[in-house]
Amino acid sequence: MGTKNKGQSKPDAKRSADKPKKLSRKRYEEALATLQAELVKLQDWVRHKGLRIVVVFEGRDAAGKGGVIKRITERVSPRVFRTVALPVPNDREKTQLYIQRYVNQLPAAGEVVIFDRSWYNRLGVEHVMGFCTDKEYNRFKKNCAGFERTLVEDGVTLIKYWLTVSNKEQERRFRRRIEDPVRQWKLSPMDLESRRRWYDFSRARDAMMAATDTDYAPWTIVPSDDKRRARLNCIHHLLRAIPYKDLPHEKIELPRRDKTDAYDDQMPLVSKRYVPEYI
């Protein structure tokens, strides 16, 4: 009996060994702080060299794109790292070239533009949900790689991430949004429909990557069932994808206040309205 139990436990033990141990909050926050400090150095280098960087984030709903983007941008300047999350096109934009409103968002020298969803909407949600015609879809699928080649040949660094989430984990995250009032705003009718059309979106993803996973603008897959590891791994990859150096900084000295015309500058505020103390 004892021998049999040992034999049966081996596969489970192997699966347990293969699965990475859950990252503690402390270790996650320490690693994140280190990476975010490097992002500040990258920011200085981008400005110094006048680089133009485009980072595209795509993936299923609830894959964690927003969380990764937030951790990339929360310690850097919004004047250098700019996030673009375009709404549904208005009536005027619908009459323009499809790619036009995305081109308008491309970076100037010294900027990093992060697309929280991008021109790949046409090859994903628009195609699956019938928001574009088959002709429009096929035309863009044919021309998308050429558009990206133009960007790269013009000196733009283009980095594309696809966040992949498992069926089980996406369901868990959706249910959590349904049950938690603080998270319900994240859940849209489109999210629910995307859940129903899981395999339609899988086929759209496969066709998209077949057409646009190129040597000059490849897709990089980010497994995101473990959000903490996904964030750290993605930021680490981003830092390695853009060679940079730590620039020297002049020592900063805080100047003393000029007291030539000093007065009690708090007195004029005494009679004004103050926000009530909540805590």
Buried (B, 14 or more C-beta within 10 A) or exposed (E): EEEEEEEEEEEEEEEEEEEEEEBEEEEBEEBBEEBBEBBBBBBBBBBEBEBBBBBBBBBBBBBBBBBBBEBBBEBBEEEBBBBBEBEEBEEEBEEEEBBEBBEEEBBEEBBBBBBBBBBBBBBBBBBBBEBBEEEBBEBBBEEBBEBBBEBBEEEBBBBBBBBBBEEEBBBBBBEEBEEEEEEEEBBEEEBEBBBEBEEBBEEBBEBBBEBBBBEEBEBEEBBBBBBBBBBBBBBBEBBEEBEBEEEEEEEEEEEEEEEEEEEEEEEEEEEEEEEEEEE
